[in-house]
Amino acid sequence: MQQAAAGPRTLTVFRQERSLGAAADLDLALELLQRVKTGALGPMLRLYRPAPTVAFGQRDTHLPGFDAAAQACRELGFEPLVRKAGGRAAAYHEGTLVIDHLEPHADAIAGAKGRFSFFGELLAKALRDAGVDAAVGELPGEYCPGEFSVHGQDQRVPQHRIKLIGTAQRVVSGGWLFSSVIIVENSAPIRAVLEASYAALGLDWDPATAGAADDLVPGIGVEAVEAAVLGAYDRYASLSDGDFAALQA
């Protein structure tokens, strides 16, 4: 899928300075999708640092341990939510960067799988630009496994690889939302809440696959990763800044 070759593109970048709350942040993404598909908003990126959240997949809610998993999240300071997209539980907090990419598209379903591949590679390139040895591909035993997850490799211990980016997509008639979560800083609370959640759900996984970019490149921060992501997106489209407050008006 040659997304970048599809003709001139523009994206308005909206930086959300603070979380609206775990549930409100997710709800806003779906509201923006409705506005983009109708033409009320144009193609856009929304970037923000979320409140501590564990986003469960729909399948998780059918497991007998779901209530216990949700309670474990609350006890560890994370809000449990159920997202519309598939997959298993994923955790994030203020040390992560969420990117919501929305575009109108007459036949959004047709390019769905290609988007996972294309934007996975784009984001892996962004991490490499920021100094992280990153590549696309599912790790054995990773949480919320996905074919197009982005992982990082420890250059000092090459066999140590950790998941750094999970992606999800929602497609509706007239548009699509591609969401990416980059784990940049402070992986210990994320690993702890995932261990508690997956144990309660009775799901097997390898906790060694949970980490953050600063586990591999000490000192790297969200600001540096955001700059690299925007640099990578600048090769995909012409970027302009938008006023996030106007989205809520």
Disulfide bonds with the S-S distance in Angstrom:
none
